[in-house]
Amino acid sequence: MPRSFTKDEYVAEDLLQAALDHLSAAQILLNSDPFVFDSAGYLAHMGLELMLKSWLLHFNGKFQGIHPLADLIQDLRDSGNEVQLSDREEQTLAYLSNFVGLRYPTRNSPIEIGSEDMQQIYELADAIWEKLPQELIDAYKNIPKDRKGGRVLMERPSDIPRNLELETGIRTESDVEEEIREEEKQGEKEGITAKQVILAVVAFLILVYFLSS
């Protein structure tokens, strides 16, 4: 049975924001090189999928971890939402549902996609948008322009270098080399200290020997 995701994990308007950004990214890719059309189709499917899941999360407080668009539409209808689609929109839904398979290339049943598919993608996205609860749309529109998924979107000034370890936990080669040098220095210091202690003990024992003779 698919896992359910709730408002404890996700925010409905954040899903809607991500959905629309995925659709925008898909459009950019479909206007570029055919070698990235598969990525565009998958992003378009993800965008449509998240539009429906944001609706479910807003209305039901949860959504299932499933991907078929028709099943998500049915979940909305089963929850009491009036989701009326025209015959053309139902056909478009069935056609675009195939794009989820673009995640993995398969020679046995390749999925066709072209730049002209953007028209169908946005036709369905517009149809879904028109049916979304106004409260959800308002919540999305109230997200500050520099916020996304709980993050603040910022551009790093060109004169400030990136601290890779601080930001990501990834240590650079120079950092590792510096730490090795420091450990070697520390080892040398500890070695000198140990030698000094041994010499002091030997000197003390010699002194005791002579004093007791």
HELIX and SHEET records of a PDB file:
HELIX    1   1 ALA A   12  LEU A   30  1                                  19    
HELIX    2   2 PRO A   34  VAL A   36  5                                   3    
HELIX    3   3 PHE A   37  ASN A   60  1                                  24    
HELIX    4   4 LEU A   69  ASP A   78  1                                  10    
HELIX    5   5 ASP A   87  SER A   97  1                                  11    
HELIX    6   6 ASN A   98  ARG A  103  5                                   6    
HELIX    7   7 ASP A  117  LYS A  131  1                                  15    
HELIX    8   8 GLN A  134  LYS A  141  1                                   8    
HELIX    9   9 LEU A  164  THR A  168  1                                   5    
HELIX   10  10 GLU A  173  SER A  212  1                                  40    
SHEET    1   A 2 SER A   4  THR A   6  0                                        
SHEET    2   A 2 LYS A  62  GLN A  64 -1                                        
SHEET    1   B 2 ARG A 147  LYS A 148  0                                        
SHEET    2   B 2 ARG A 151  VAL A 152 -1                                        
END                                                                             
